[in-house]
């Protein structure tokens, strides 16, 4: 079942849905997620049914081991890997050898090369 996100937001703005109801509608009750089925690897954090955009509070480390081709990677935590073929976005750090596209990190980026634009809250370190 597809959800009409614009309708859900408008109902929430008009005080016809509570915040909890709007969040459940946006997440589709965890059946439909608030992003397209586009083949992008997304590493996310939920506490109960609440999706965290920037990582759960008081969380120092989330580790996911993924063995496979990493095309586009989004994570609410940190990303550590060998190569990302396209874009990378992390709520904390990115540590890898090569990013083929754009990179954005809430904290820092450390890698050998970035093929596109890059931005990081605590700086970017390109290793030689």
Secondary structure, 3 states (H helix, E strand, C coil): CCCCHHHHHHHHHCCCCCHHHHHHHHHHHHCCCCCCCCCCEEECEEECCEEECCCCCCCCCCCCCCCCCCCCEEECCCEECCEECCCEEECCCEECCEECCCEEECCEEEECEECCCEEECCEEEECC
